[in-house]
Amino acid sequence: MLNPVYNISQTLASFGIEATELENIGQTNALVNDTRVLNENDVFCAVIGSTLDGRQYIDNAIELGAKLVIAECQSQQLHGQVLAKTVAGKSTLVVQFYQLNEQLFELCQHYYQMPQQSLKIVGITGTNGKTSTSQILAQLIDLCQQTSACAVIGTNGAGVLPTLSPILNTTPGATELMGLLAKFAHQSLSHVAMEVSSHALEQKRVKNDLFDVAVFTNLSRDHLDYHQTMAAYGAAKLAIFSGDEKQTAVVNGDDEFIKEWLSEALTQPVIVYGCGIEITQHRDYFYATNIRCHDAGTRFELHTPTERHQINSPLIGRFNIENLLAAMASAQALGFDLPTIIGAVEKIQPIDGRMELFAQVGKPSAVVDYAHTPDALEKALVACRAHCQGKLHVVFGCGGDRDKGKRPEMGRVAEQNADCLIITNDNPRTEAPEMIVADILQGLQQPEKARVVLDRKQAVNTVISHASEGDMVLLAGKGHEDYIIIGEQKIDYNERQLVSSYYTNSNTIIGANL
């Protein structure tokens, strides 16, 4: 398949920029606004951001071989001005663009020829469950269509499962996002399931009219270092909804914040999912009852307004039922029929670093999970307790240079739900690890019973080597990540590989989802 040809001069003409100097610019490649990912013949978009001014990197972009630079200007009179700039013997045109940051999304859409028009896109927001829901949905779509049809974009990377490529942010900015969508459209994929962070919505890195289906999983404390208040955090999340009848909202009716939103007059189709009986009061719903846990997964009864089905899921934990319901409801909103969706559920594969179980006869079992908020940690511990025959151990920490208020809450949740606590590092960044631990300990009734081992690898080694058969160890916070950030240095650290090395023979269960 031939690569598409993009025309930057035609794109700029759509924004009132027409200059003879641009007529012979020739073929350009990607639009980028980060010189770390810039390749020769790319177009560098130098935007004025909230913390960085991209114009400071124009010389660097020219040295790296940028074919053209589009630089944000703060005067409308300068809009469309074209100048040549030479750096290290390389000459490049620099185009002035008024309010580039505000119009970057539209600029990228035009350049990449509106790739979203050939894709059905599901945006998933919420404090917890975004990654699991997006990957479950992608698997359901692939299974329903019996081919690789759905790409994912999110915390674990972007691409078609199981092979994902790293991306800079959970929700990419306009240049990276539109480039990815163009790539997926060119690959003849039909769907995209993408995580949508509150930061991306607040900063308008994405527009809500991009989504055919918008999912809101839940709201609990996180990112208050950025949003300051839960009200502001919730408002940022709600921006995912367009209010347009062309978009279907899929929301967790068990979540208190979402219940309040549902009480308002809504102007778009809504599917409500959950495990509470009040779910059935809504016009369209996915409601789970008679939940039964077993070693190989979960069974429950699914109710919709017109149907009732028995569901056998390989995922365990109430919150994973919610994630599954969200994915199933989204698939139905996209047009897949319910019996086909249900038939695909049993074939879902484990998700890296999301309640991922490692077990071997004669040894304690271990679960690697990304839980790094009080709510997520509590749900993970409750799920582990249901499958733990002995003591439940938890290894956890809190990120540095982030919301300090959640640290005592993390300690409180761990003490209330686990038998043995080991507090360790979890991306301390530039904060002193000892101060982070002190904040966590404030939430404990009996802090003397918690063990502090700052070296995370040593903490994992200590707890697994001392735990007994029948015990379960929850390793919370790192999940799929393959690094730990100490100071300003990103150090290689893969908790999944570390844990896997403790379980080596043929009796091992590796990579199952608990």
N, C-alpha and C positions, 0 to 999 in steps of 0.2 A: 504494500500500500504506500503510495506516494505521500510525503510529508506535505501538509498544507502550507500555502504561501501567505504570509501576512504582510500587510502594506501599512507602514507607519505614517506615510505622508497622507494617505486617504483617511486614516484614523484621526490625525490632527486636524484635517480639513473639517471634520464633523464638529470640531470644537472651535471653529473660527480661525484656525491657524493655517494660512496658505502662504508659502514663500517659495520663490524660484530655487533657492538653495536646497530645498528638500526634494525637488522633483527627481533628482538623480541619486538619491541616497542608496538605492538598491535594496536587496532583500535583507531583512533583519530577523533575528531569532526571538529570544524571549524578552519580555518586559520584566525587569527586576528592580527592586529598591534596596537591595543589600549587596554590597560589593563582595561579600564572602561567597556568594553563589553566582557571581557574574562570570560569564564566558565571552569569548571573542564574538563580536557581531551582535551582542545583546544590546537592548536599549535600557539605559540607566535612568530611573525615575527618582530624582533627588527631591524628596518631600520634606516639609518641615513638620516633624513629629512632636509629640508631647515631651519627650526627653532628649531626642537627638535631632539635629538638623542635617538631613542628607546632603545638603549642598557642600558640607565640609568634605565629602568623599568624592566630589566630582573629579579631582585630579587623579585619584586612585582608580576610578572607573575608566578614565581615558587611558591610563597606563596599562590597564588590564585588557584593553581592546574594545571598549564600548563603541558601537557603531554610531550611536546618537545619545545625547543627554537631554532629558526633559527636566528642567529645573523650576521648582516652584518660585513664583515671585509674589510680592505682597502689594503690588500696584497693578491695577487693571490696565493702566496705560502701557505697561511693559508686556502684556500678554501677546504672544506671537513673535516677539523680537528674536531674531536668530543671529548668533555670533559664532565665529570659529575660535576654538581654543586649542593651543598646542601644549602638550606635556610630554617631556622625554622624547621629543621627536615625532610624537603621534598627534595628528590634528583631528579634532572631532567637532561637529556642530553642537551648540548648546541652544536649546529652544526654551524661552521663558513661558511659563504656564501659570496663569493666575488661579489660586485656590486648587492647586494640583492634588493636595491631600484629600480634599473634600470630593473631588471628581475622579479620583484614581479608579474607583470601582467601575464607573461608567466607561472610562478610557480603556480599561482592560477588557471589558465586555466587547467594545467595538473592535479592538485590535484582534481579539481571538474569535471574532465572528459569532458572538452570542452562543457559546457552546452549550449553555444550559438548556437551550431550546430543544436539543435532541436527547436530553437526559431527564429522568424523574429523580428529583433530589429530596432527600429526607434530612432535615436538620434536627439534631438532638441536643437539648440543653438540660441543665439540672446540676445539682451539686455532686451527686453520685449516680453511677450507672450509665454514663454516656458511652464509655468504651464498650462495655458488655452489650448494651442495647444495640449499638451500631453494628458490632460484629455478629451478633445473633441475627439481626435483620439481614445483613449481607449474606450470611449462610442460608437463611430461609429463601431469599430471592434466587440464589444460585441453585438451590435444591429444587425449587418450584419450576425454574426454567431449564433445569438439567444442563446448565452450562455456566461458565464464569461470566456473570452478567452484571454484578454489583461491585463497585469500588468502595473503599472506605477511606475516610480522612479523619485523623484524630491523634490521640495521645501516643498510640503505638506506631504511627506512621501513616503513609498513604499508598494506595495501590489495591491490587486484588489479592484476597486471602489465598494462601497463607504468607505470601511474600510481600512485605511492606517496606517502603523506603523511608528513611528518616525525614522529618520535616521540622522547620524551625519552631513552630507554635502548634498547639492543639488545633486551633483554627487558623489557618494561614491567612496572611494579608491578601489584598486584592490581586497583586501581581502573581504571587505563588498559587493562589486558589484558582484564578482563571486559567493559568497555565496548566494546572492539573486537570481541570474540567475539559479543557481543549484536548489534552492527551487522552482522557477517558473516552471522549466522543470520537476521537480519531481511531481508537481501538474498538469501536462499535459496541461499547458497553451501553447498557440501557438505564442503569440506576446508580446512584451514589448515596451512601449513608455516611453523614459527616457529623462529628461532634462540633458543637457551637458553644464557645466559652462566653462567660459574662463579659470578659475583657473585650472580646471581638465585637459583641453587640454594643457595648458602651462606646467603643472607639469607632463604631460604624465601619469595621473592616468587612462586614457582610451586610447585605440588605435582606430583610425578611421576605421580600417577594421572590427571592431565589428558591424558596422551599415549597414544594408541592405538599409535603406533610411536615408539620412542626411538632416535635415531641418535647414535653416538659416532664422530667422524671421525678424530681423532688427539690426541696430547698431546705438546706440546713447550714450551719455556720461554716463559712470558708471565705477567704479573700477579703476579709474586712480591713486588712491593711490597705487595700485599694478602694473598696466601696464605702468604707467607714461605718455604714449602718446596714442592718438586715433589710430595711425598707428599700434602700438604694440598690442593694444587691438583687432583691426580688424584682424591682422595676427593670433592671438591666436584663434579667432573664426573660421577662414578659415581652421584651422587644422582638423576640423571635416570631411572634404572631402578627400576621399582616392584617387581620380583621377582614380579609377578602374571602368571598365564598369559593374562590379557586383553591384556597389552601385549607387542608383538613388539620385540625389540632388534635393531638393524641396526648392525653394528660392523666397523671396519677391522681385519682379521686380520693386516695387515702391520705394525701399530703394536705396539711392544714392550710398552707399558703395557697395552694391550688384550689382548695375548696372555696376559699374566699373569692378567688378570681371567677370561679364557676357560677357564683351567686350573682354576678353582674350580667347585664344584657350583652349577649355575644352575637356577633354578626358573621360568624363563619361556622362550618360544620365541625362538630367536636365528637370524638370517641373517648369515653372515660374508662379507665381500667383500674383494677385494684382487687382487694380481698374483703372489703367492708360491704355489708349488706346495702348501705345507702347508694352504692354504685348503681344499683338497679333502678334508681329513681330517674336516671338520665335517659335520654332518648336512644342513645347508641352506647353500648358498653361491652367490655370484656371483664367478666367477673369470675374469680376463682374461689371454689369451696372444697370442702372435704380434702384438705391438703394432708398428704401422708408422705413422710420421708423414709427412705430406705438406702442401703449402701450404694446402690447404683444410680440414685437420683431421686426424683420426686414424682408423685402421682397427684393429680388434682382433677376436679371437675370444672370444666369451662362452661360458663353460661353467657350467651348473647341474647338479645331480645327475641330471637327466633329459633335458636339452636342450643343443644346441650351435648357436650362431648367429654369423653375421658381422655386426659392428656398424660402421657408418659414422657417426662423430661429427664435428660441426663444431668441437669443442674439442680443443686440443692441449696436451700436457704430461702426464706420468704422474700428477701429482696431480689433474688434471682428469678422467682416467679413473677415479680413485678416487671423486671427487665424483659422476661419472655413475653408477658402479656403486651407490653409496649411494642415489642417487635412484631408480634402477631397482628395486633391492631393496625400497625403501620402498613404491614404487608396487605391486609385487607383493603385499607384505604387506597393503596396503589392499584387495586384491581384484581389481586389474587383471590381465588375462592378458598373458603375456610377449610374444606376437607383436604385440599392439596397442601395448605399451610400446616395442618395438623400432622399429615403424613411426613412432613419434612422435619418436624420437631425432634423426633427420636434420633435423627442422624446428625444433630448439631455436634461439632467438635469443641474440645476445650479451648479456652481463651487464655493466651499467655499472661501469667501474672495476675489472674483474676480468680481468687479462691482455687488456686491450682494445687492439687493434692499430690504428695509424694509419700509412698508407704511401702513397707517391706516387712515380711513376717519376722517377728523377734525384735523389731525396733519400734520406737515411737514414730508416729506419722507427722508430717510437716505440711503446712499450707502456706503458700506464698501469695500475698494479696497486696493490692495497691492502696488499701485503706489508709488515709492520712487525714481524715476529719473525724470528729467525735462520733457523728452519726454512722459513718461507714465502719469505724472500728467496732462500735457496738453491734452492728448488724453482722459483721464478720465473726465476732466472738460468739454471738448467739447461735449462728449457723454451725460453728465448730463444736460448741457444747453439745449440740444434738447428736453429734457423731463421735464424741470423745468418751471412751470407757474409763479412762483414768483421770489424771490431772491435766488441766488446760493451761499451757504456758503461752505467754505472749512476749514477743520482742518488738519494740516500737520506739519511735522518737518523734521529734517535730522539726520541721524545716526552719532554718534560720532566716532572718531578714523578712519574715512573713508575720501574719497575724499572731500576736503573742497571747491574745485572749483565749484562744482555743486550747492552749497547752495544759492548763489545769483541768479542763474538761476531758482531754485525752487521758490524763492520769486517773481521773475519777471513773471514767468508763472502763478503763483497763482493770482497776482494782475491783470494781463491782462485778465484773464478768469473767475474770480469769483467776486461777489459783496461784500462779507464779508469774511475777513481772520482772522483765529485764529491760531497762531503759538504755537506749543507745543512740548513736548518731543517725540522723536522716537528713542529709544535705544541710549541715549547719551553716554553710556559706561563710559570711564574714563575722558571724556572732560567735562568742565563746561557747563551746558545747556545754561547759559546766553551768552557764547561766540558763541555757535552754532547759537542761535537766532540772535546775532549781525551780523553774516555772512549772514544769510538769508535776514535780513533787508536791507543790502547793495544793493540788487537787486530791491528794491521797489522805485518807484517814489514818493510815499506818505506814508512813513513808519509809520507816526502818525496815519493812519487809520487802521493799523493792530493791533489786540489785542493779547497780549502774556499771555498765561495761561500755565505754565510749567507742572502742574499736568494734565496728559492726561485725566484721568477719569473726572476731574473737567471741563476740556475744552469741552469734549463731552457733559457732562450734561448741561453746560452753553449754548452751541449753540443750542442743540435740544430743550431745555426748552424755549428759547427766539425766535426761528424761528416760522414763521406763517404757517398756512395751505396754501398749494401751493408752499411753499419754498422747496428747496432740499438741503440736507447737505451731502457733500462728506467727508468721513473720510478716509484720504489717508495715506498709509504707513504700517499699521499693517496687514490688510487682514486676513489671516488664522491664524496668529501667536497667541499663547496663553500666551505670556510673554512680558515683557519690560525689557531691560538691563540698569540698572543704576549703575554706578561704575563697579564693577566686579560681581555684584549680578543680577541674573535672577529672576525677580519678576512676580508672576502670574498676568496676565492681558489678558482677552479675550474680544476684542472689539465687536466681533459678538454677544457674550452673553450679553454684556452690552447694546448694541443697541436693541437687541431683547426684553430686559426687559421693554423698553419704549412702546412697542407695544404688548398689551396683549389680546385683545378681538378677536372674531371670524371674524371681518372685516379686520384683518391684513393680508397683503401679506408679508410673510417672506421667504427669500431664493430664490427669483426670481433673474435671472440675468438681469441687466439693460444693 
